[in-house]
Amino acid sequence: MIQDWTLSPTVKHRQPVSTMRTAAWVLGVVVWLSPMPVSAVDVPTSNPPLEDLAMRQAREAVSQKAWEQALTLLQGHLRAAPDDADGHNLLGYSLRHLGRLAESLAAYERALALNPAHLGAHEYLGELFLQTGQRARARRQLQILADLCQAQCEEYRELKQAIEQRTD
């Protein structure tokens, strides 16, 4: 067994340090002194987690207006990633299209609690307010979007158009 020696802070004599610690130190020095960048070949930098697949499938279901399927996928995704603001926003969107407005509101509020600057959640929350006859609250979401993106983002333009088209 290879051993390295170091001074213990409490004992005034040398004691062995683990082989792994020594190997890690040596590797660090080699990398630091290496004239060329060190990189792994054929080793992926990340494996997309399963919840990414669920989100992609949920987005596809939403694009096809398969609301129940999207709902099921999003619920599974959010069990695995409960702090995903995008997931909660898309859940709110799907619930709103299913007519489950109270649940939709809760999902948008959760998305905004996780990310207060979530443009999509502000837009969709504004659309929910329009749908439920709360024009002033929809305008408040439009103002928040104007502040967040200087009225230059797609979410601002879409909510503004929805407010202008709503006649009630």
CNS distance restraints for C-alpha pairs under 8 A (distance, minus, plus):
assign (resid   1 and name CA) (resid  19 and name CA) 7.72 0.50 0.50
assign (resid   2 and name CA) (resid  19 and name CA) 6.02 0.50 0.50
assign (resid   3 and name CA) (resid  16 and name CA) 5.80 0.50 0.50
assign (resid   3 and name CA) (resid  17 and name CA) 6.30 0.50 0.50
assign (resid   3 and name CA) (resid  18 and name CA) 6.61 0.50 0.50
assign (resid   3 and name CA) (resid  19 and name CA) 5.94 0.50 0.50
assign (resid   4 and name CA) (resid  16 and name CA) 5.50 0.50 0.50
assign (resid   4 and name CA) (resid  17 and name CA) 5.35 0.50 0.50
assign (resid   4 and name CA) (resid  18 and name CA) 7.22 0.50 0.50
assign (resid   4 and name CA) (resid  19 and name CA) 7.22 0.50 0.50
assign (resid   4 and name CA) (resid  22 and name CA) 6.83 0.50 0.50
assign (resid   5 and name CA) (resid  14 and name CA) 5.81 0.50 0.50
assign (resid   5 and name CA) (resid  15 and name CA) 5.42 0.50 0.50
assign (resid   5 and name CA) (resid  16 and name CA) 4.73 0.50 0.50
assign (resid   5 and name CA) (resid  17 and name CA) 5.89 0.50 0.50
assign (resid   6 and name CA) (resid  14 and name CA) 5.29 0.50 0.50
assign (resid   6 and name CA) (resid  15 and name CA) 5.75 0.50 0.50
assign (resid   6 and name CA) (resid  16 and name CA) 6.63 0.50 0.50
assign (resid   6 and name CA) (resid  17 and name CA) 6.82 0.50 0.50
assign (resid   7 and name CA) (resid  11 and name CA) 7.35 0.50 0.50
assign (resid   7 and name CA) (resid  12 and name CA) 6.69 0.50 0.50
assign (resid   7 and name CA) (resid  13 and name CA) 5.90 0.50 0.50
assign (resid   7 and name CA) (resid  14 and name CA) 4.70 0.50 0.50
assign (resid   7 and name CA) (resid  15 and name CA) 6.45 0.50 0.50
assign (resid   8 and name CA) (resid  12 and name CA) 6.48 0.50 0.50
assign (resid   8 and name CA) (resid  13 and name CA) 6.70 0.50 0.50
assign (resid   8 and name CA) (resid  14 and name CA) 6.50 0.50 0.50
assign (resid   8 and name CA) (resid  15 and name CA) 6.74 0.50 0.50
assign (resid  17 and name CA) (resid  21 and name CA) 7.01 0.50 0.50
assign (resid  17 and name CA) (resid  22 and name CA) 7.36 0.50 0.50
assign (resid  18 and name CA) (resid  22 and name CA) 6.59 0.50 0.50
assign (resid  19 and name CA) (resid  23 and name CA) 6.12 0.50 0.50
assign (resid  20 and name CA) (resid  24 and name CA) 6.06 0.50 0.50
assign (resid  21 and name CA) (resid  25 and name CA) 6.21 0.50 0.50
assign (resid  22 and name CA) (resid  26 and name CA) 6.19 0.50 0.50
assign (resid  23 and name CA) (resid  27 and name CA) 6.09 0.50 0.50
assign (resid  24 and name CA) (resid  28 and name CA) 6.10 0.50 0.50
assign (resid  25 and name CA) (resid  29 and name CA) 6.30 0.50 0.50
assign (resid  26 and name CA) (resid  30 and name CA) 6.21 0.50 0.50
assign (resid  27 and name CA) (resid  31 and name CA) 6.13 0.50 0.50
assign (resid  28 and name CA) (resid  32 and name CA) 6.03 0.50 0.50
assign (resid  29 and name CA) (resid  33 and name CA) 6.04 0.50 0.50
assign (resid  30 and name CA) (resid  34 and name CA) 5.88 0.50 0.50
assign (resid  31 and name CA) (resid  38 and name CA) 6.86 0.50 0.50
assign (resid  34 and name CA) (resid  38 and name CA) 7.64 0.50 0.50
assign (resid  48 and name CA) (resid  52 and name CA) 6.29 0.50 0.50
assign (resid  48 and name CA) (resid  53 and name CA) 7.74 0.50 0.50
assign (resid  49 and name CA) (resid  53 and name CA) 7.21 0.50 0.50
assign (resid  50 and name CA) (resid  54 and name CA) 6.52 0.50 0.50
assign (resid  51 and name CA) (resid  55 and name CA) 6.16 0.50 0.50
assign (resid  51 and name CA) (resid  77 and name CA) 5.12 0.50 0.50
assign (resid  51 and name CA) (resid  80 and name CA) 6.58 0.50 0.50
assign (resid  51 and name CA) (resid  81 and name CA) 7.09 0.50 0.50
assign (resid  52 and name CA) (resid  56 and name CA) 6.21 0.50 0.50
assign (resid  52 and name CA) (resid  77 and name CA) 8.00 0.50 0.50
assign (resid  53 and name CA) (resid  57 and name CA) 6.13 0.50 0.50
assign (resid  54 and name CA) (resid  58 and name CA) 5.95 0.50 0.50
assign (resid  54 and name CA) (resid  73 and name CA) 5.75 0.50 0.50
assign (resid  54 and name CA) (resid  74 and name CA) 6.96 0.50 0.50
assign (resid  54 and name CA) (resid  76 and name CA) 7.58 0.50 0.50
assign (resid  54 and name CA) (resid  77 and name CA) 5.85 0.50 0.50
assign (resid  55 and name CA) (resid  59 and name CA) 6.07 0.50 0.50
assign (resid  55 and name CA) (resid  73 and name CA) 7.26 0.50 0.50
assign (resid  55 and name CA) (resid  74 and name CA) 6.77 0.50 0.50
assign (resid  55 and name CA) (resid  77 and name CA) 6.76 0.50 0.50
assign (resid  55 and name CA) (resid  87 and name CA) 7.22 0.50 0.50
assign (resid  56 and name CA) (resid  60 and name CA) 6.26 0.50 0.50
assign (resid  57 and name CA) (resid  61 and name CA) 6.16 0.50 0.50
assign (resid  57 and name CA) (resid  70 and name CA) 7.61 0.50 0.50
assign (resid  57 and name CA) (resid  73 and name CA) 7.20 0.50 0.50
assign (resid  58 and name CA) (resid  62 and name CA) 6.13 0.50 0.50
assign (resid  58 and name CA) (resid  69 and name CA) 7.36 0.50 0.50
assign (resid  58 and name CA) (resid  70 and name CA) 4.59 0.50 0.50
assign (resid  58 and name CA) (resid  71 and name CA) 7.59 0.50 0.50
assign (resid  58 and name CA) (resid  73 and name CA) 5.60 0.50 0.50
assign (resid  58 and name CA) (resid  74 and name CA) 6.24 0.50 0.50
assign (resid  59 and name CA) (resid  63 and name CA) 6.14 0.50 0.50
assign (resid  59 and name CA) (resid  70 and name CA) 7.25 0.50 0.50
assign (resid  59 and name CA) (resid  90 and name CA) 7.99 0.50 0.50
assign (resid  60 and name CA) (resid  64 and name CA) 6.33 0.50 0.50
assign (resid  61 and name CA) (resid  65 and name CA) 6.06 0.50 0.50
assign (resid  61 and name CA) (resid  66 and name CA) 4.95 0.50 0.50
assign (resid  61 and name CA) (resid  67 and name CA) 6.79 0.50 0.50
assign (resid  61 and name CA) (resid  69 and name CA) 6.29 0.50 0.50
assign (resid  61 and name CA) (resid  70 and name CA) 5.16 0.50 0.50
assign (resid  62 and name CA) (resid  66 and name CA) 5.74 0.50 0.50
assign (resid  62 and name CA) (resid  67 and name CA) 6.13 0.50 0.50
assign (resid  62 and name CA) (resid  70 and name CA) 5.93 0.50 0.50
assign (resid  62 and name CA) (resid  94 and name CA) 7.13 0.50 0.50
assign (resid  66 and name CA) (resid  70 and name CA) 6.18 0.50 0.50
assign (resid  67 and name CA) (resid  71 and name CA) 6.00 0.50 0.50
assign (resid  67 and name CA) (resid  94 and name CA) 5.51 0.50 0.50
assign (resid  67 and name CA) (resid  95 and name CA) 7.59 0.50 0.50
assign (resid  67 and name CA) (resid  97 and name CA) 6.99 0.50 0.50
assign (resid  67 and name CA) (resid  98 and name CA) 6.64 0.50 0.50
assign (resid  68 and name CA) (resid  72 and name CA) 6.28 0.50 0.50
assign (resid  68 and name CA) (resid  94 and name CA) 7.86 0.50 0.50
assign (resid  68 and name CA) (resid  98 and name CA) 7.80 0.50 0.50
assign (resid  69 and name CA) (resid  73 and name CA) 6.26 0.50 0.50
assign (resid  70 and name CA) (resid  74 and name CA) 5.98 0.50 0.50
assign (resid  70 and name CA) (resid  91 and name CA) 7.83 0.50 0.50
assign (resid  70 and name CA) (resid  94 and name CA) 6.77 0.50 0.50
assign (resid  71 and name CA) (resid  75 and name CA) 6.06 0.50 0.50
assign (resid  71 and name CA) (resid  91 and name CA) 6.33 0.50 0.50
assign (resid  71 and name CA) (resid  94 and name CA) 6.25 0.50 0.50
assign (resid  71 and name CA) (resid  95 and name CA) 7.21 0.50 0.50
assign (resid  72 and name CA) (resid  76 and name CA) 6.35 0.50 0.50
assign (resid  73 and name CA) (resid  77 and name CA) 6.13 0.50 0.50
assign (resid  74 and name CA) (resid  78 and name CA) 5.99 0.50 0.50
assign (resid  74 and name CA) (resid  87 and name CA) 6.41 0.50 0.50
assign (resid  74 and name CA) (resid  88 and name CA) 7.96 0.50 0.50
assign (resid  74 and name CA) (resid  90 and name CA) 7.61 0.50 0.50
assign (resid  74 and name CA) (resid  91 and name CA) 6.08 0.50 0.50
assign (resid  75 and name CA) (resid  79 and name CA) 6.30 0.50 0.50
assign (resid  75 and name CA) (resid  91 and name CA) 7.63 0.50 0.50
assign (resid  76 and name CA) (resid  80 and name CA) 6.67 0.50 0.50
assign (resid  77 and name CA) (resid  81 and name CA) 6.00 0.50 0.50
assign (resid  77 and name CA) (resid  82 and name CA) 7.84 0.50 0.50
assign (resid  77 and name CA) (resid  87 and name CA) 7.33 0.50 0.50
assign (resid  78 and name CA) (resid  82 and name CA) 4.58 0.50 0.50
assign (resid  78 and name CA) (resid  83 and name CA) 7.53 0.50 0.50
assign (resid  78 and name CA) (resid  84 and name CA) 7.03 0.50 0.50
assign (resid  78 and name CA) (resid  87 and name CA) 6.52 0.50 0.50
assign (resid  78 and name CA) (resid  88 and name CA) 7.48 0.50 0.50
assign (resid  83 and name CA) (resid 114 and name CA) 6.69 0.50 0.50
assign (resid  84 and name CA) (resid  88 and name CA) 6.51 0.50 0.50
assign (resid  84 and name CA) (resid 111 and name CA) 7.48 0.50 0.50
assign (resid  84 and name CA) (resid 114 and name CA) 7.53 0.50 0.50
assign (resid  85 and name CA) (resid  89 and name CA) 6.11 0.50 0.50
assign (resid  85 and name CA) (resid 110 and name CA) 7.28 0.50 0.50
assign (resid  85 and name CA) (resid 111 and name CA) 4.26 0.50 0.50
assign (resid  85 and name CA) (resid 112 and name CA) 7.10 0.50 0.50
assign (resid  85 and name CA) (resid 114 and name CA) 5.71 0.50 0.50
assign (resid  85 and name CA) (resid 115 and name CA) 6.25 0.50 0.50
assign (resid  85 and name CA) (resid 118 and name CA) 7.68 0.50 0.50
assign (resid  86 and name CA) (resid  90 and name CA) 6.14 0.50 0.50
assign (resid  86 and name CA) (resid 111 and name CA) 6.81 0.50 0.50
assign (resid  87 and name CA) (resid  91 and name CA) 6.02 0.50 0.50
assign (resid  87 and name CA) (resid 111 and name CA) 7.78 0.50 0.50
assign (resid  88 and name CA) (resid  92 and name CA) 6.13 0.50 0.50
assign (resid  88 and name CA) (resid 107 and name CA) 5.19 0.50 0.50
assign (resid  88 and name CA) (resid 108 and name CA) 6.40 0.50 0.50
assign (resid  88 and name CA) (resid 110 and name CA) 6.53 0.50 0.50
assign (resid  88 and name CA) (resid 111 and name CA) 5.16 0.50 0.50
assign (resid  89 and name CA) (resid  93 and name CA) 6.29 0.50 0.50
assign (resid  89 and name CA) (resid 107 and name CA) 6.26 0.50 0.50
assign (resid  89 and name CA) (resid 108 and name CA) 5.34 0.50 0.50
assign (resid  89 and name CA) (resid 111 and name CA) 5.53 0.50 0.50
assign (resid  89 and name CA) (resid 120 and name CA) 7.09 0.50 0.50
assign (resid  89 and name CA) (resid 121 and name CA) 5.44 0.50 0.50
assign (resid  89 and name CA) (resid 124 and name CA) 7.98 0.50 0.50
assign (resid  90 and name CA) (resid  94 and name CA) 6.16 0.50 0.50
assign (resid  91 and name CA) (resid  95 and name CA) 6.07 0.50 0.50
assign (resid  91 and name CA) (resid 104 and name CA) 7.17 0.50 0.50
assign (resid  91 and name CA) (resid 107 and name CA) 6.35 0.50 0.50
assign (resid  92 and name CA) (resid  96 and name CA) 5.99 0.50 0.50
assign (resid  92 and name CA) (resid 103 and name CA) 7.09 0.50 0.50
assign (resid  92 and name CA) (resid 104 and name CA) 4.05 0.50 0.50
assign (resid  92 and name CA) (resid 105 and name CA) 6.60 0.50 0.50
assign (resid  92 and name CA) (resid 106 and name CA) 7.47 0.50 0.50
assign (resid  92 and name CA) (resid 107 and name CA) 4.78 0.50 0.50
assign (resid  92 and name CA) (resid 108 and name CA) 5.51 0.50 0.50
assign (resid  93 and name CA) (resid  97 and name CA) 6.41 0.50 0.50
assign (resid  93 and name CA) (resid 104 and name CA) 6.68 0.50 0.50
assign (resid  93 and name CA) (resid 124 and name CA) 6.78 0.50 0.50
assign (resid  94 and name CA) (resid  98 and name CA) 6.36 0.50 0.50
assign (resid  94 and name CA) (resid 104 and name CA) 7.70 0.50 0.50
assign (resid  95 and name CA) (resid  99 and name CA) 6.34 0.50 0.50
assign (resid  95 and name CA) (resid 100 and name CA) 5.17 0.50 0.50
assign (resid  95 and name CA) (resid 101 and name CA) 6.68 0.50 0.50
assign (resid  95 and name CA) (resid 103 and name CA) 6.65 0.50 0.50
assign (resid  95 and name CA) (resid 104 and name CA) 5.08 0.50 0.50
assign (resid  96 and name CA) (resid 100 and name CA) 5.51 0.50 0.50
assign (resid  96 and name CA) (resid 101 and name CA) 5.27 0.50 0.50
assign (resid  96 and name CA) (resid 103 and name CA) 7.95 0.50 0.50
assign (resid  96 and name CA) (resid 104 and name CA) 5.30 0.50 0.50
assign (resid  96 and name CA) (resid 128 and name CA) 7.23 0.50 0.50
assign (resid 100 and name CA) (resid 104 and name CA) 6.14 0.50 0.50
assign (resid 101 and name CA) (resid 105 and name CA) 6.11 0.50 0.50
assign (resid 101 and name CA) (resid 128 and name CA) 7.54 0.50 0.50
assign (resid 102 and name CA) (resid 106 and name CA) 6.40 0.50 0.50
assign (resid 103 and name CA) (resid 107 and name CA) 6.26 0.50 0.50
assign (resid 104 and name CA) (resid 108 and name CA) 6.31 0.50 0.50
assign (resid 105 and name CA) (resid 109 and name CA) 6.12 0.50 0.50
assign (resid 105 and name CA) (resid 125 and name CA) 7.02 0.50 0.50
assign (resid 105 and name CA) (resid 128 and name CA) 7.50 0.50 0.50
assign (resid 106 and name CA) (resid 110 and name CA) 6.14 0.50 0.50
assign (resid 107 and name CA) (resid 111 and name CA) 6.23 0.50 0.50
assign (resid 108 and name CA) (resid 112 and name CA) 6.22 0.50 0.50
assign (resid 108 and name CA) (resid 121 and name CA) 5.66 0.50 0.50
assign (resid 108 and name CA) (resid 122 and name CA) 7.88 0.50 0.50
assign (resid 108 and name CA) (resid 124 and name CA) 7.69 0.50 0.50
assign (resid 108 and name CA) (resid 125 and name CA) 6.29 0.50 0.50
assign (resid 109 and name CA) (resid 113 and name CA) 6.06 0.50 0.50
assign (resid 110 and name CA) (resid 114 and name CA) 6.27 0.50 0.50
assign (resid 111 and name CA) (resid 115 and name CA) 6.06 0.50 0.50
assign (resid 111 and name CA) (resid 116 and name CA) 7.67 0.50 0.50
assign (resid 111 and name CA) (resid 118 and name CA) 7.39 0.50 0.50
assign (resid 111 and name CA) (resid 121 and name CA) 6.60 0.50 0.50
assign (resid 112 and name CA) (resid 116 and name CA) 4.44 0.50 0.50
assign (resid 112 and name CA) (resid 117 and name CA) 7.07 0.50 0.50
assign (resid 112 and name CA) (resid 118 and name CA) 6.30 0.50 0.50
assign (resid 112 and name CA) (resid 121 and name CA) 6.61 0.50 0.50
assign (resid 112 and name CA) (resid 122 and name CA) 7.75 0.50 0.50
assign (resid 117 and name CA) (resid 148 and name CA) 6.83 0.50 0.50
assign (resid 118 and name CA) (resid 122 and name CA) 6.49 0.50 0.50
assign (resid 119 and name CA) (resid 123 and name CA) 6.29 0.50 0.50
assign (resid 119 and name CA) (resid 145 and name CA) 6.59 0.50 0.50
assign (resid 119 and name CA) (resid 148 and name CA) 7.77 0.50 0.50
assign (resid 119 and name CA) (resid 155 and name CA) 6.30 0.50 0.50
assign (resid 120 and name CA) (resid 124 and name CA) 6.07 0.50 0.50
assign (resid 120 and name CA) (resid 155 and name CA) 6.23 0.50 0.50
assign (resid 121 and name CA) (resid 125 and name CA) 5.81 0.50 0.50
assign (resid 122 and name CA) (resid 126 and name CA) 6.09 0.50 0.50
assign (resid 122 and name CA) (resid 141 and name CA) 5.65 0.50 0.50
assign (resid 122 and name CA) (resid 142 and name CA) 7.64 0.50 0.50
assign (resid 122 and name CA) (resid 144 and name CA) 7.52 0.50 0.50
assign (resid 122 and name CA) (resid 145 and name CA) 6.82 0.50 0.50
assign (resid 123 and name CA) (resid 127 and name CA) 6.34 0.50 0.50
assign (resid 123 and name CA) (resid 141 and name CA) 6.76 0.50 0.50
assign (resid 123 and name CA) (resid 142 and name CA) 7.22 0.50 0.50
assign (resid 123 and name CA) (resid 145 and name CA) 7.54 0.50 0.50
assign (resid 123 and name CA) (resid 155 and name CA) 5.56 0.50 0.50
assign (resid 123 and name CA) (resid 156 and name CA) 6.85 0.50 0.50
assign (resid 123 and name CA) (resid 158 and name CA) 7.58 0.50 0.50
assign (resid 123 and name CA) (resid 159 and name CA) 5.68 0.50 0.50
assign (resid 124 and name CA) (resid 128 and name CA) 6.14 0.50 0.50
assign (resid 124 and name CA) (resid 159 and name CA) 7.89 0.50 0.50
assign (resid 125 and name CA) (resid 129 and name CA) 6.22 0.50 0.50
assign (resid 125 and name CA) (resid 138 and name CA) 7.38 0.50 0.50
assign (resid 125 and name CA) (resid 141 and name CA) 7.24 0.50 0.50
assign (resid 126 and name CA) (resid 130 and name CA) 6.28 0.50 0.50
assign (resid 126 and name CA) (resid 137 and name CA) 6.91 0.50 0.50
assign (resid 126 and name CA) (resid 138 and name CA) 4.10 0.50 0.50
assign (resid 126 and name CA) (resid 139 and name CA) 7.17 0.50 0.50
assign (resid 126 and name CA) (resid 140 and name CA) 7.82 0.50 0.50
assign (resid 126 and name CA) (resid 141 and name CA) 5.35 0.50 0.50
assign (resid 126 and name CA) (resid 142 and name CA) 7.00 0.50 0.50
assign (resid 126 and name CA) (resid 159 and name CA) 6.76 0.50 0.50
assign (resid 127 and name CA) (resid 131 and name CA) 6.13 0.50 0.50
assign (resid 127 and name CA) (resid 138 and name CA) 6.64 0.50 0.50
assign (resid 127 and name CA) (resid 159 and name CA) 6.71 0.50 0.50
assign (resid 127 and name CA) (resid 162 and name CA) 7.21 0.50 0.50
assign (resid 128 and name CA) (resid 132 and name CA) 6.27 0.50 0.50
assign (resid 128 and name CA) (resid 138 and name CA) 7.83 0.50 0.50
assign (resid 129 and name CA) (resid 133 and name CA) 6.19 0.50 0.50
assign (resid 129 and name CA) (resid 134 and name CA) 4.81 0.50 0.50
assign (resid 129 and name CA) (resid 135 and name CA) 6.42 0.50 0.50
assign (resid 129 and name CA) (resid 137 and name CA) 6.19 0.50 0.50
assign (resid 129 and name CA) (resid 138 and name CA) 5.25 0.50 0.50
assign (resid 130 and name CA) (resid 134 and name CA) 5.43 0.50 0.50
assign (resid 130 and name CA) (resid 135 and name CA) 5.37 0.50 0.50
assign (resid 130 and name CA) (resid 138 and name CA) 5.89 0.50 0.50
assign (resid 130 and name CA) (resid 163 and name CA) 7.16 0.50 0.50
assign (resid 130 and name CA) (resid 166 and name CA) 7.56 0.50 0.50
assign (resid 133 and name CA) (resid 168 and name CA) 7.19 0.50 0.50
assign (resid 134 and name CA) (resid 138 and name CA) 6.38 0.50 0.50
assign (resid 135 and name CA) (resid 139 and name CA) 6.20 0.50 0.50
assign (resid 135 and name CA) (resid 163 and name CA) 7.59 0.50 0.50
assign (resid 136 and name CA) (resid 140 and name CA) 6.28 0.50 0.50
assign (resid 137 and name CA) (resid 141 and name CA) 6.47 0.50 0.50
assign (resid 138 and name CA) (resid 142 and name CA) 6.38 0.50 0.50
assign (resid 138 and name CA) (resid 163 and name CA) 7.50 0.50 0.50
assign (resid 139 and name CA) (resid 143 and name CA) 6.23 0.50 0.50
assign (resid 139 and name CA) (resid 163 and name CA) 7.57 0.50 0.50
assign (resid 140 and name CA) (resid 144 and name CA) 6.28 0.50 0.50
assign (resid 141 and name CA) (resid 145 and name CA) 6.23 0.50 0.50
assign (resid 142 and name CA) (resid 146 and name CA) 6.18 0.50 0.50
assign (resid 142 and name CA) (resid 156 and name CA) 6.21 0.50 0.50
assign (resid 142 and name CA) (resid 159 and name CA) 6.50 0.50 0.50
assign (resid 142 and name CA) (resid 160 and name CA) 6.66 0.50 0.50
assign (resid 143 and name CA) (resid 147 and name CA) 6.23 0.50 0.50
assign (resid 144 and name CA) (resid 148 and name CA) 6.16 0.50 0.50
assign (resid 145 and name CA) (resid 149 and name CA) 6.00 0.50 0.50
assign (resid 145 and name CA) (resid 150 and name CA) 7.45 0.50 0.50
assign (resid 145 and name CA) (resid 151 and name CA) 6.62 0.50 0.50
assign (resid 145 and name CA) (resid 155 and name CA) 7.40 0.50 0.50
assign (resid 145 and name CA) (resid 156 and name CA) 5.59 0.50 0.50
assign (resid 146 and name CA) (resid 150 and name CA) 4.77 0.50 0.50
assign (resid 146 and name CA) (resid 151 and name CA) 4.14 0.50 0.50
assign (resid 146 and name CA) (resid 152 and name CA) 7.53 0.50 0.50
assign (resid 146 and name CA) (resid 156 and name CA) 6.48 0.50 0.50
assign (resid 147 and name CA) (resid 151 and name CA) 7.09 0.50 0.50
assign (resid 149 and name CA) (resid 153 and name CA) 5.81 0.50 0.50
assign (resid 149 and name CA) (resid 156 and name CA) 7.88 0.50 0.50
assign (resid 151 and name CA) (resid 156 and name CA) 5.78 0.50 0.50
assign (resid 151 and name CA) (resid 157 and name CA) 7.32 0.50 0.50
assign (resid 152 and name CA) (resid 156 and name CA) 6.93 0.50 0.50
assign (resid 152 and name CA) (resid 157 and name CA) 7.51 0.50 0.50
assign (resid 153 and name CA) (resid 157 and name CA) 6.56 0.50 0.50
assign (resid 154 and name CA) (resid 158 and name CA) 6.08 0.50 0.50
assign (resid 155 and name CA) (resid 159 and name CA) 6.17 0.50 0.50
assign (resid 156 and name CA) (resid 160 and name CA) 6.00 0.50 0.50
assign (resid 157 and name CA) (resid 161 and name CA) 6.11 0.50 0.50
assign (resid 158 and name CA) (resid 162 and name CA) 6.17 0.50 0.50
assign (resid 159 and name CA) (resid 163 and name CA) 6.12 0.50 0.50
assign (resid 160 and name CA) (resid 164 and name CA) 6.19 0.50 0.50
assign (resid 161 and name CA) (resid 165 and name CA) 6.09 0.50 0.50
assign (resid 162 and name CA) (resid 166 and name CA) 6.15 0.50 0.50
